[in-house]
Structures are given as structure tokens and as C-alpha cells.
Amino acid sequence: MLVSLVYQEWYSGLSFLTGAGITALTGGAAYKLCEDAPEPKRHHAMIVAALGWLATAAFGALPFVIAAYITPPAVLDSFVPASASYQSSLLNFQNPLHAFFESMSGYTTTGLTMSVHEPTVGHGFLWYRSQMQWIGGAGMIVLSLAILRQPHGTAGLSLYQSEARNEKLRPSIVGTARAIWKIYVGVTALVAVYLAAATFLVTPSYGIEPTIFDAINHAMTGQSTGGFSTLDNSIAGYDSYAMELVHIPAMITGAISIPVYYGMLSERDIREFTRDPQVRVLFGFFVIGVVGLTAFLARWVGVPYNGEPIAYLGRVATSQAFRDGLFQFISAQTTTGWQTSAIGDWNNGAVMFIVFGAMLLGGSAGATVGGIKLLRGYIIARGISWEITRVFLPDHAIDDLRIGQRILKADEANTEISAATTFAFAYLVLLALSLFVLLAVLPTDFTLADGIFEVATAQGTVGLSSGITGPEMPVIAEVLFIVQMWMGRLEIIPVLVLINAIFRR
């Protein structure tokens, strides 16, 4: 609301005030009704997480709907460039489902959007979209544990774990939640300063106010690996290779586990980064993935164009392929979702490579990323290698499994491998079922590869799009993606517990 007032967007400010009032009244009434409720057990905590995120997205949609109806046409027109032939994207949110989609995409840090032309929603809503992703990245429950009345006993731990978290930075969960937010705020602030300084150096004519505004917003959506942007066409809106390179570190910082930052700060040793197996695997994937995607995107065979020789065309195509491959693979692997290339125009090989090579796994566990997570993939890979190696060991040999700095006994190793494999299997099953539903309603001008890409980007909370997502998409597909984003952010289990509780009741 304050940002809207600064930019004199009075109707946007009023919509935030009204939405906040409705939310506060509803929340206050619910709190009074349930004030004497007992401390939640583990399955209660799972249900709280599932319903809490659903309710947050629902109430988060209110300002979009209110603004879409109360903002006069003349004000909406002022958000649109004079030479443009389109209307303000705020009008898309007169459909409550579109507003709910935008809110769910924001809080789950996905980045798929119904704001076709982002700048036409106004500065207040640009900030709101970024703020949703930033809060969602660290988590509403973690934020609640850090600043609100604390549950007693094991209830805090159950709530903390229900939001797909296991690491403890401090002895208490409250201390852990506060440590997470301190690190999160600190890294975001550093990224904002870096982006502002780099933008001033690369594009000094961009202007001080838009530079600072973009830097803060992109710091929030980069650190949360959310991917909303203040620009039309995402980072491609800068139309600058240098600015694409500038934004790559802002994606990588969000894909590194927060406990790694904590270890580096507490030990005052930067080598904590290299000691973490997820960081090493992450950068290994970057190198292999960028080379592989570039190879799929490159065009080596062609015919002369405007008198240019074939060899020259090959070099130009390869240069563009590397530019797209570098930015888009890192964007997909970190599940940030900033986009600089028309993925819908890619060949099927490139689309499938980025899905299976980056989007399915995502970044580090303990970070703000989506996907199966590198740690689970690492555990499964090490587990397969461990099982094969054990066959050749003598009976008296010690068959411990080393995962990073941890050494696991056989029983512990089997438990870790089983948990990682079970989640990966459930994740792939949900992905397959979602694909079948999407294919039933997908327009014929999209390919199977496009469908696979879109369900993977929704469930992995990546946010890249092949062109399917938009205000004109089928309603069933829109509802499907909402469910996928919700389940993907909570890592499926809390939603399944909620469904099970409903049927058991």
C-alpha cells in the first residue's frame, strides 16, 4: 500500500487497504474461535500447513480482484504505454480464478503469471508480486514461528517440518526460524545493492529510480527463486546480454542452502561452500547443462542468408544458443524462472533436456527452490552406488555410507535412501497424472513436449513457460497448475495428509 501511495496509485493503495482489512477481520475472528485449541500434533501440523498456504493464496488474491473492479478505465490506461495496442493486465484479475492463480504462483515462488504485460499493473502491484514471492520463499510458517506466539513442546518442530524443512540451525525451532530470516534478509539486501550497482555500471542511462526499483524487486524474486519481474518479457526486457549476465548470480544465491550460509557465517570460513556436496553438484550441473542445452539449441546447418556465408551463420547461431543456454539452464536449475528466450519456439530436444536435466531436480534442499532437490538426487545416486559396491565387499567389511560430512550406518542409510526414493516416486507419479489431465484439454497447437514442460514448471515451482500459461488457457489447466504449485511447494505430503484427513473424517 505504501509503495502505491508513493507512486500516487490511489486505487491500488485502496485495494491493498481493503484486502488487508478483510484478511485481518477474518483472521481475528478465526483466532478468537480457536484460541483454546490444543497444541497441534504432527498430522495436525501437516493439515495446518496445507490449509494455511491455501488460505494465504486465497486472501492474497483479494487486492488483485478489488483493484481490477475499482480502478477507473482512465487510470488503467495511464499504466499502458501510449503507443501500445493492449490494455492493462489488471483487467485480467476481474476473473477471481486468475487472481487466485497469480497469488498462488507468487506465494509458492513459481512465477507463472496472468499479468501478460507486467508493467501495466502499476508499481504497487509489481512490488506486491515480488513481496509475495519473497515471503513465500522463506515460508509463512517459518515467519510465524519467528515473530508470533510460539507453540510449546514438539508442536513448533512439527509445524516447521510441515513446510518441507528439516535442518536446525539453532537448538530451538524459534531460534532456527529467526536465524533463517536474518540470513535471508541479509543476502537479499546484498543482492539488491549488487544489482543496483551493476545496473548503474552497465546501463547508466536507465535512470536512478527505475534502477533502484528493479534492483530491490529482482533481489526479492531472485533470492526467493520466484522469478516475477518488473519488466515486460522478464529479463529479456532489458534487451542486453550484459544485464542477463548480471542477473545470473542473483539466481544462484537463492539456490544455495541457507544452512550453508549459516555455516560460513558461524565458522567464518568461506570453504563451507565447497564442503557442501549440494553446492559442488549444483555447479557441476551448471557446466554440463549449459554445454548440453547449447548443443541442442545450436544450428550448424543452414543456407546463406543475405549473402552471408554458412560458416558465419553457424557462429552467430552458436553464440545465440550459448546465450540462451547459459541463462535459461541456470534459471531452470535454480527454479527461478526468469526468461530471456521464447521456449515455445525451441526444438523438442532442447525442451526435454531442460526438463529432465534441470527442472525435475532443482537446486539445494534448505534453499527456496522447488523440484525433487539435489540432495535427494544425490542420496539416490550414492545409494545405488553403495548397493552395488556392497555386493563385492567381504562379510566382515564395514559398509557405512558417506553423504557429504555425514557417515551413515547401514540402517540409517537405508532409511535415508528409502525416504528420498519414496518422495521422488510420488513426485513423478503426480507429474504423470498432471500431464494426462493437461493433455486432455491442451489446444492442438501445442506439442507433447510443451505439455511436459508446463506441468514440470508448475510442479517444480520454476515459472518458465512454453506459452501455455495465460488468461486464455483452459480453466481445467489453470486449476491443475494451481494444485501443482500448491503441492509442489509443500512437497506433496501435507496435501496428501489433508486429503486423507478429509476422507477419514
C-alpha positions in Angstrom: 0.0 0.0 0.0 2.8 2.4 0.9 4.5 1.8 -2.5 1.2 2.5 -4.2 0.9 5.8 -2.3 4.5 6.8 -3.1 3.7 6.4 -6.9 0.3 8.1 -6.4 -1.6 4.9 -7.4 -4.5 5.7 -5.1 -6.9 2.9 -6.2 -4.2 0.3 -5.9 -3.5 1.6 -2.4 -7.2 1.4 -1.5 -7.4 -2.2 -2.8 -4.5 -3.2 -0.5 -6.0 -1.5 2.4 -9.4 -3.2 1.8 -7.8 -6.6 1.2 -5.8 -6.2 4.4 -8.9 -5.2 6.4 -10.9 -8.2 5.2 -8.0 -10.5 5.9 -7.4 -9.1 9.4 -11.1 -9.3 10.4 -11.4 -12.9 9.2 -8.1 -13.9 10.8 -9.0 -12.2 14.1 -12.4 -13.9 14.2 -10.8 -17.3 13.4 -8.2 -16.7 16.1 -10.8 -15.9 18.8 -12.8 -19.0 17.8 -9.8 -21.3 18.1 -7.9 -19.6 20.9 -8.3 -22.5 23.3 -7.3 -25.2 20.7 -4.7 -27.7 21.9 -1.2 -27.8 20.6 -1.1 -29.5 17.1 0.3 -32.9 16.7 2.3 -34.0 13.7 -0.7 -34.7 11.4 -2.4 -31.5 12.6 0.7 -29.6 11.6 0.6 -31.0 8.1 -3.0 -30.0 7.8 -2.3 -26.5 9.1 0.5 -26.1 6.5 -1.7 -27.3 3.6 -4.7 -25.2 4.6 -2.5 -22.3 5.7 -0.9 -21.9 2.3 -4.2 -22.4 0.5 -5.8 -19.7 2.7 -2.8 -17.3 2.3 -3.1 -17.6 -1.5 -6.9 -17.1 -1.4 -6.7 -13.9 0.8 -3.6 -12.8 -1.2 -5.8 -12.7 -4.3 -8.2 -10.1 -2.8 -6.2 -6.9 -3.8 -6.0 -8.1 -7.4 -9.8 -8.6 -7.7 -10.6 -5.4 -5.8 -8.2 -3.3 -7.9 -9.5 -4.8 -11.2 -13.0 -3.6 -10.4 -12.5 -0.2 -8.6 -9.7 1.3 -10.8 -11.3 3.7 -13.4 -10.5 3.0 -17.1 -8.6 6.2 -17.4 -6.3 5.2 -14.6 -5.8 1.8 -16.1 -4.9 3.4 -19.5 -2.3 5.5 -17.8 -0.4 2.3 -16.9 -0.2 1.4 -20.6 2.5 2.9 -22.9 0.9 5.4 -25.3 1.9 3.5 -28.4 0.7 0.1 -27.1 -2.3 -1.7 -28.6 -3.1 -3.7 -25.4 -4.9 -2.9 -22.2 -3.8 -3.1 -18.6 -3.2 -6.6 -17.2 -5.1 -5.6 -14.0 -8.3 -6.2 -16.0 -7.4 -9.9 -16.2 -8.0 -10.1 -12.5 -11.7 -9.4 -12.8 -11.7 -13.2 -13.1 -11.2 -14.4 -9.4 -9.6 -17.6 -10.6 -6.8 -15.6 -12.4 -6.2 -13.6 -9.2 -6.0 -16.8 -7.2 -3.6 -18.2 -9.7 -1.4 -15.2 -9.5 -1.4 -15.2 -5.7 -0.7 -19.0 -5.5 2.1 -18.5 -8.1 3.5 -15.7 -6.0 3.5 -17.3 -2.6 4.7 -20.7 -3.9 7.6 -18.8 -5.7 6.6 -20.3 -9.0 6.5 -17.3 -11.3 3.8 -18.3 -13.8 1.7 -15.3 -14.3 -1.6 -13.9 -15.6 0.0 -10.4 -15.8 0.7 -10.6 -19.5 2.3 -7.2 -19.6 3.7 -6.8 -16.1 4.4 -3.0 -16.0 0.7 -2.3 -16.8 -0.4 -3.4 -13.3 1.3 -0.4 -11.7 4.2 -0.1 -9.3 2.2 -1.1 -6.3 1.2 -4.5 -7.7 4.7 -5.1 -9.2 6.0 -4.7 -5.6 3.2 -6.8 -4.2 4.0 -9.7 -6.6 7.7 -9.5 -5.6 6.9 -9.3 -1.9 4.6 -12.4 -2.1 7.5 -14.4 -3.6 10.0 -13.1 -1.1 7.8 -14.0 1.9 6.8 -17.4 0.3 10.5 -18.2 -0.3 11.4 -18.3 3.4 7.9 -19.6 4.3 4.8 -18.3 6.1 5.2 -20.8 8.9 8.8 -20.0 9.4 7.9 -16.3 9.5 5.1 -17.1 12.0 7.4 -19.1 14.3 9.9 -16.2 14.2 7.6 -13.3 15.1 4.3 -14.7 16.6 3.3 -16.5 19.8 5.2 -19.8 19.9 3.7 -23.3 20.3 5.1 -25.4 23.1 6.7 -28.8 23.2 7.2 -30.5 19.8 4.4 -28.6 18.1 6.9 -25.9 16.8 9.1 -28.6 15.3 6.1 -30.3 13.7 4.9 -27.0 12.1 8.5 -26.3 11.0 8.9 -29.7 9.3 5.4 -29.5 7.7 6.8 -26.7 5.5 9.3 -29.2 3.9 12.1 -28.3 6.2 14.3 -30.5 8.4 17.5 -28.5 9.1 18.0 -27.0 12.6 20.4 -24.0 12.7 19.9 -23.4 16.4 18.9 -25.7 19.3 15.3 -24.3 19.3 13.0 -24.1 16.4 12.2 -20.4 17.2 15.9 -19.6 17.1 16.2 -21.5 13.8 13.3 -19.6 12.3 14.8 -16.3 13.3 18.3 -17.3 12.0 16.8 -18.2 8.7 15.1 -14.8 8.3 18.2 -12.9 9.4 20.3 -14.7 6.7 17.5 -14.4 4.2 17.1 -10.6 4.7 20.9 -10.1 4.7 21.5 -11.9 1.5 18.6 -10.2 -0.2 19.9 -6.8 0.8 23.3 -7.6 -0.5 21.9 -8.8 -3.8 19.8 -5.7 -4.1 22.9 -3.5 -3.7 24.8 -5.6 -6.2 22.0 -5.4 -8.8 21.7 -1.6 -8.4 25.4 -1.0 -8.7 25.8 -3.4 -11.7 22.8 -1.8 -13.5 24.3 1.7 -12.9 27.6 0.5 -14.5 26.0 -1.5 -17.4 23.1 0.8 -18.3 23.8 4.3 -16.8 21.0 5.8 -18.9 18.4 3.6 -17.4 17.6 6.1 -14.6 18.1 6.1 -10.9 14.5 5.5 -9.8 13.8 2.5 -12.1 17.3 1.1 -11.4 16.6 1.0 -7.6 13.1 -0.2 -8.0 14.1 -3.0 -10.3 17.1 -4.0 -8.2 15.0 -4.3 -5.0 12.2 -6.2 -6.7 14.6 -8.6 -8.6 16.6 -9.1 -5.4 13.4 -10.3 -3.7 12.3 -12.5 -6.6 15.8 -13.8 -7.3 16.6 -14.8 -3.7 13.3 -16.5 -3.4 13.9 -18.1 -6.8 10.4 -16.9 -7.7 11.1 -15.2 -11.0 8.4 -12.4 -11.2 9.8 -9.4 -12.9 9.1 -5.7 -13.1 9.7 -5.8 -16.9 7.6 -6.9 -19.8 9.1 -10.1 -21.2 11.0 -10.7 -17.9 14.8 -10.1 -18.0 14.6 -10.1 -21.8 13.0 -6.7 -21.3 16.5 -5.1 -20.8 17.5 -6.3 -24.3 21.1 -6.6 -23.0 23.4 -9.6 -22.9 25.3 -7.8 -20.1 22.2 -7.4 -18.0 21.4 -11.1 -18.4 24.9 -11.9 -17.1 24.4 -9.5 -14.2 21.3 -11.4 -13.1 22.8 -14.9 -13.1 24.5 -14.5 -9.6 21.1 -13.3 -8.2 19.6 -16.7 -9.2 22.5 -18.8 -7.9 22.5 -17.2 -4.4 18.8 -18.3 -4.0 19.6 -21.9 -5.0 22.2 -22.4 -2.2 21.0 -23.9 1.0 20.6 -21.4 3.9 22.4 -23.7 6.3 25.5 -23.3 4.1 25.3 -19.5 4.6 24.8 -20.1 8.3 27.8 -22.4 8.5 30.0 -19.9 6.6 29.0 -17.1 8.9 29.2 -19.0 12.2 32.6 -20.6 11.2 33.8 -17.5 9.4 35.1 -19.8 6.7 34.1 -19.4 3.0 35.2 -23.0 2.4 31.8 -24.1 3.8 30.5 -23.6 0.3 32.9 -26.1 -1.3 32.4 -28.6 1.6 28.7 -28.9 0.9 28.0 -31.7 -1.7 24.9 -29.9 -3.0 26.9 -26.8 -3.9 29.5 -28.9 -5.8 26.8 -30.9 -7.6 24.9 -27.6 -8.4 27.9 -26.0 -10.2 28.7 -29.3 -11.9 25.2 -29.4 -13.3 25.6 -25.8 -14.5 28.7 -26.6 -16.5 27.3 -29.8 -18.0 23.8 -28.5 -18.5 24.8 -25.2 -20.2 27.0 -27.1 -22.7 24.3 -29.7 -23.4 21.5 -27.1 -23.8 23.7 -25.0 -26.1 24.3 -28.1 -28.2 20.6 -28.7 -28.6 19.9 -25.1 -29.4 22.7 -24.5 -31.9 22.1 -24.6 -35.6 25.1 -25.8 -37.5 23.5 -26.4 -40.8 21.9 -23.6 -42.8 21.8 -21.8 -46.1 23.3 -18.4 -46.9 21.2 -15.5 -45.8 21.5 -12.0 -47.3 24.8 -13.1 -48.8 26.3 -14.2 -45.5 28.4 -17.5 -45.7 27.2 -20.6 -43.9 30.2 -20.5 -41.5 29.2 -17.0 -40.4 25.6 -18.1 -39.8 26.9 -21.0 -37.7 28.9 -18.8 -35.5 26.1 -16.4 -34.9 23.6 -19.2 -34.2 26.1 -20.9 -31.8 26.6 -17.6 -30.0 22.9 -17.0 -29.5 22.5 -20.7 -28.5 25.1 -20.3 -25.8 23.5 -17.0 -24.6 20.1 -18.7 -24.3 21.5 -21.9 -22.9 23.6 -20.2 -20.2 20.8 -18.1 -18.8 17.9 -20.5 -19.3 19.6 -23.6 -17.9 20.7 -21.7 -14.7 17.2 -20.2 -14.4 15.6 -23.7 -14.7 18.1 -25.4 -12.4 17.7 -22.8 -9.7 13.9 -22.9 -10.4 13.9 -19.1 -10.6 12.1 -18.8 -13.9 13.4 -15.6 -15.3 13.1 -15.9 -19.0 15.1 -14.5 -21.9 14.1 -16.8 -24.7 10.9 -18.0 -26.4 10.9 -21.6 -25.1 7.8 -22.4 -27.1 9.9 -22.0 -30.3 12.7 -24.4 -29.1 13.1 -27.8 -30.7 11.7 -30.7 -28.7 15.2 -32.0 -27.8 16.1 -28.7 -26.0 12.8 -28.6 -24.2 13.2 -32.2 -22.9 16.8 -31.6 -21.9 15.9 -28.6 -19.7 13.1 -30.5 -18.1 15.0 -33.7 -17.2 18.4 -32.1 -16.9 17.4 -29.2 -14.6 13.7 -28.6 -13.7 13.0 -32.0 -12.1 15.8 -31.9 -9.6 16.0 -28.2 -9.0 18.5 -26.7 -6.5 19.7 -27.4 -3.0 17.5 -28.7 -0.1 17.3 -26.0 2.5 17.1 -23.2 -0.1 14.0 -21.6 -1.6 14.0 -23.8 -4.7 11.4 -26.3 -5.9 11.7 -29.7 -7.6 12.9 -33.0 -6.1 16.0 -31.3 -4.8 19.7 -32.0 -5.4 20.1 -33.7 -2.0 17.6 -36.3 -2.7 19.0 -37.0 -6.2 22.5 -37.2 -4.6 21.3 -39.6 -1.9 19.6 -41.8 -4.5 22.7 -41.8 -6.8 25.0 -42.6 -3.8 22.6 -45.2 -2.6 22.7 -47.0 -6.0 26.4 -46.9 -6.0 26.5 -48.1 -2.4 24.3 -51.1 -3.0 26.4 -52.2 -6.0 29.6 -51.8 -4.0 28.3 -53.8 -1.1 27.9 -56.9 -3.3 31.6 -57.1 -3.7 32.6 -56.5 -0.1 33.5 -59.4 2.3 31.1 -60.3 5.1 33.2 -58.6 7.8 33.6 -55.3 5.9 32.2 -52.0 7.3 29.6 -50.8 4.8 28.9 -47.3 6.0 27.5 -44.7 3.5 29.0 -41.3 3.4 26.7 -38.4 2.5 28.7 -35.2 2.5 30.1 -34.8 6.0 27.7 -37.4 7.4 28.6 -41.1 7.8 25.5 -43.3 8.0 25.3 -46.9 9.3 23.5 -49.4 7.1 20.1 -49.0 8.8 20.4 -45.2 8.7 21.5 -45.3 5.1 18.6 -47.5 4.0 16.1 -45.1 5.8 17.6 -42.1 4.0 17.6 -43.8 0.6 14.0 -45.1 1.1 12.7 -41.6 2.1 14.4 -39.9 -0.9 13.2 -42.6 -3.3 9.6 -42.6 -2.0 9.4 -38.8 -2.4 10.9 -38.9 -5.9 8.4 -41.6 -6.9 5.5 -39.7 -5.6 6.7 -36.6 -7.3 7.0 -38.3 -10.7 3.6 -40.0 -10.3 1.9 -36.6 -9.6 3.7 -35.2 -12.6 2.5 -38.0 -14.9 -1.1 -37.7 -13.7 -1.0 -34.0 -14.2 0.3 -34.5 -17.7 -2.6 -36.8 -18.6 -5.1 -34.1 -17.3 -3.4 -31.3 -19.3 -3.2 -33.3 -22.5 -7.0 -33.9 -22.3 -7.6 -30.1 -22.5 -4.5 -28.8 -24.3 -5.1 -26.9 -27.5 -3.8 -28.8 -30.6 -1.2 -26.1 -31.5 0.9 -27.2 -28.5 3.1 -30.3 -28.6 3.6 -33.1 -26.1 7.0 -31.6 -25.2 5.2 -28.3 -24.4 2.8 -30.1 -22.1 5.6 -31.9 -20.3 7.4 -28.7 -19.9 4.4 -26.8 -18.5 3.4 -29.4 -15.9 7.1 -29.7 -14.8 7.5 -25.9 -14.4 4.3 -25.7 -12.4 5.0 -28.6 -10.0 8.7 -27.7 -9.7 7.7 -24.0 -9.0 10.0 -23.0 -11.8 7.9 -20.4 -13.6 9.3 -20.7 -17.2 6.6 -21.2 -19.8 6.3 -22.7 -23.2 3.4 -20.4 -23.9 0.5 -22.5 -22.4 0.0 -20.4 -19.3 -2.0 -17.2 -19.8 -5.5 -15.7 -19.3 -6.8 -17.7 -22.3 -5.7 -21.1 -21.1 -8.4 -23.8 -20.4 -10.0 -23.5 -16.9 -9.1 -27.1 -16.1 -5.5 -26.5 -16.9 -5.5 -23.4 -14.7 -6.9 -25.2 -11.8 -4.5 -28.1 -12.4 -1.5 -25.7 -12.2 -2.8 -24.1 -9.0 -2.9 -27.6 -7.4 0.5 -28.5 -8.7 2.1 -25.2 -7.4 0.5 -25.8 -4.0 1.6 -29.4 -3.8 5.0 -28.8 -5.2 5.8 -26.0 -2.7 4.8 -28.2 0.2 6.5 -31.3 -1.2 3.2 -33.2 -1.7 2.9 -35.0 1.7 1.0 -32.3 3.7 -1.6 -32.1 0.9 -2.0 -35.9 0.9 -2.4 -35.8 4.7 -5.1 -33.2 4.3 -6.9 -35.3 1.7 -6.6 -38.4 3.9 -7.9 -36.5 6.9 -11.0 -35.3 4.9 -11.8 -38.9 3.9 -11.1 -40.3 7.3 -13.4 -37.8 8.8 
